[in-house]
Amino acid sequence: MAVTRAGFIGLGIMGAPMAANLIKAGFEVTVWNRSPSRTQPLLDAGARAAHSPSAVAAASEVTFSCVTNSGDVEEVALGPEGVIHGAQPGSIYVDCSTISPETARKVSHELAVRRVGMLDAPVSGGDVGAIAGTLAIMVGGEASVFERCLPLLHAMGRTVVHVGPIGAGQVVKLCNQVAGGLNLLAAAEAVNLARRCGVDPAKMLEVVSAGAAASWMLSNLAPRAVKGDYAPGFMVDLMQKDLRLVLDAAGQTHTPLPGTALVSQLFQSIQAEGRGADGTQSLVDAIAKLSLVNK
């Protein structure tokens, strides 16, 4: 039987538009957010409010969450008012946060005792993709659970891929952050080289973004940095949280990631200036400051 009732926990930069796209797709959506004021736009769009994550799960066949870190996922899923206490046997919990693979497996194991299925389904595409419903969604979990959730996932994402068992979605998301961070570093270096050589970086981006060196970062984030727009599609603090997960996984598997370590250190210089809430395009400034040494 097709799913008609969905829940969404966590209505931040990513979660709010993802929930809105579920409403637009015709699902009955129940929402909860730690800061209640963020629920109002969703209520205006037709969602219902719940007083806790457990209440969201009780009203939903599939409950989504998109929160900040591993501890937050454990709280909304397994805490005193968590999903586990409201979800009915046969229902599904889908976490779209970026967390450690170990946490995803732990939560899945606890929910399975209650006969509640789980997918770890982190996303990529930033606020632009969340609003447009064009996210890339990498999904770990049982194939049968994935198939049941596909209509909901396609309401939020253009590319939805089942990548393996529970936890595999998080591993793929960590790989995404490695590639994204290094692409952003390349964009930052290109912008700064153009500037130092007296070339308009906006013109450089226009042509380079259309050639073999094109990337999402070059097309979407570098132009923001050139304009001095540091509004966060994805905050530096959150990227650093993800890169810590990447480097932890690399340490556990003895995988050298020298480029990723460098990107993390450059972001740390942005954080040291008190700019952790800026968008990740601020990496351009970290590179620019290297040119000012001894000037």
N, C-alpha and C positions, 0 to 999 in steps of 0.2 A: 504494500500500500504506500502511495506517495506521501512524503512528508509535507505537512501544511503549517505546522507550528514550530517556530524557531525562537531561540533566545540569544541575547547578546550581552556579554559582560565586559565592560571596559570601553568607554566611548571617547577615546582620545583622538589624536590626529588621524590615526588609521581606523580605529574601531567605529567611530561615528559614521563616516561615509560607507563603510562596509555594511553596517546595520541598515543604513538608509537604502542601499542597493537591494537588500533582502526585501524590504518593504515594497520597493518599486517593482520587484519581481513577483509580487502577489502573496508573499508569505505573511502569516500572522506572527508578529514579532513582539516579544516581551524583552524589556531592557532593564539593566541595572548598572549604575556607575557609582564609584566611591564618593564623588562629588555630585550630588543630586542635580545641581543646576545644569549639568551637561546633558541631562536626559530630555530637557524641554523641546529642543528642535526635533528629536525623534518622536516625541509624543504628538507634536504638531503634525508630523507626517503620517501618523496613524498607529504608532507603537503603543504598547501598554507598559506601565511602570510596575516593577516588582520591588519589594523592600529588602531583598537579599539575593545572593547568588543561588541559594537553595530554592527560593521562590521562583526564580527564573527557570531553573531546571524542572521544577514541578509543573510549570505551565508549558513546557516545550518537549517536542520529540527529539530535537537536536539543539544543543546549547553550545554556542561559540563563546570563546573568550579571547581578548587581545589586551594583555596587560604588560607591565614593564619587565619583570624579571622572574627567575625561577621561584623565589620566595613568594611573589605575588600569585603565581599560578598555584602553588601548593595551598595558599590561603583560600583562594576563590574555589578551588576544586575540593580540598580536603578539610578545610578549616571548620570551626564550629557552625558557621552558616554557609558552608560550601555546597557545591553542586552535588556532592555525594549524598547529602541528606535530603535532597529533593528529587533527584533523578529517578524515574521509574525504570524497573527492569526492562531491557530491550531498547531503551533510549541511548543516545550517543552524546558524548562530549567531544568537541573539536577545539583544540587550543591553537590559536594563530599567533601567539607570542613567539619571541625568540628566546629560548631557554636552553639549558644543558640537555643533551639526549638522556642523561641519567634521570633527570627530573621527570621527563616525559614518560619514561618507562616505569618509574615509581608510581606516578599518578595513575597510569593505565592499569597497573597491577591492583591497586587499591579499588579502582572502579570496577574491575572485572569481578571482584568478590561479590559485588552487588548486581552483577549481570548488566553492567552499563558498559557499552563499547566506547572506544576512544580513538581519535586520530590526532597526531601532531601535524599541524598544517601551517607552518610559518609562511609568510608572504614577502614578496619583493615587488617594488614598483613605486614606493613612496606615496606621499599624499596625492600626487597627480593620478597614479594608478588606482588608488583606493576610491577616489571620487568618480573616476571614469568607469570603474568596474573592469579594469584591464590588468589586474594584478597577476603576477606569476605565483602560483601556489604549489608548494612542494609537500607531498602528503605521505606520512608514514602510518601504518596500521594494517589491519586485516582488509583484504581486497573486497570482501562482501560489505563491510562497513563503509569503505570508500565509495563503492557503487551506489549505496543508498544515499549518500550525501552529495553526489555529483550535481544534482540540480541546484542545490544551495551554493556549492562552491563556484559553479559557473555563473551564478548571479553576481559574484564578486570578482571573479578572475577570468582572464582570457586563456591563460595557459595553466592547466590543472593536471599535474602528473603524480601518479602513485609511484613513489620511489623506493618502497620497501616496507619492512616491518616497523612497528612503533619505535620512534627515535630516529629513524632514517630521515624524516622530514627535517629535523633539527640539524643533522649532519650536513644535508644539502644546503640548508640556510647558512651554515657557517662557511661552506665553500663559496656561497654567493657573496658573503661579506668580505672574504679574501679577495675575490675578483673585483668587487665593487670598490673596495678601499684602494687597490692598486690602480684601477682605472681612474679613480679620483685624483690620486697622486700624479698620474700622467697628465691629466687635464690641468692640474695646478702648475706643474712644471712648464707646460706649453704656454699657458697664459703669462707666466712670469718671464719666460724667454722672449715672447713677443713684445712685452712691455719694455724690457731692458734693451731690446734692439730697435725700439722706436716704431714698432708696428702696432696698429690698432688691434687689440686682442679680440674685439667683437668680430672684426673682419676675418681674422685668423680662424676663429671658431666657425664662422659661416662656411668657409670652404673646407676646412679639415673635417668637420662633422659630416660632410657629404662624401668623403673618400674612404680609403681603406682603414684609416685610423679612427673611424667613427665609433662612438660608444654612447650609452645612455647618459653617463656622467658628463661627457663632453657636450651633449646636446641640451641637457636639462639643468645641470647644476653649475657648470662653468659660466654660462651666460648670467646667472644670478650673481655670482661672485664678481664678475666684471662690472656689473651695475651697482655693486655695493649692497646687494639685497642678501641679508643673512638670515632671513626668516626661516625657521626650521621646517623643512619637509621631513627631516630626520635629524634629531639633535646630536651634537658631538658626544654628550654624556651617554646617550643610548648606543651610539656606534662604539664607544669605548667599552661599554658593557659587553657588546657582542664580540669585540676583538679579544677581550679577556677570555671569553668562552672558547674562541678559536685557538688562542695560544695555550689554554688549558688542554684542549683536545690534542693539539700538536705535541705538548709535553708528554701526555699519556701514551701517545703512539710513536714517540721519537721521530716526529716529522719536522724537518727544518722548514721554517717559514720566514726567511730573513726580510723579505719585502713587507710582510704583514707587521712584523715587529717594528720596522721603521715607521710605517704609517701610524701605528699606535703611539709611538713616541712623539711624532709630529702633532697628533691630536692632543697629546698631553701638554704640549706647549700652548695650545689654544685654551685648554682648561686652566692652565696656570695663570692666564690673563683674566679669569673669571667669565669666560665665554662658553661654558659648557652647554648652555641652552641655545647657542647659535646653531644654524644648520651646518651640515658637514661640508658645504661648499667653502666654509671658512678655512679649509686646508690651504686654499690659495694664499691666504695671509701668512700662514706658517712658513711657506716657501719664500714669500716675499721678504720676510724678516731675515732670512739667511743672507739676503743680498745687502742688508744694511749693517752687517757686522763691521766694526771699525770705521763706519762712515761718519 
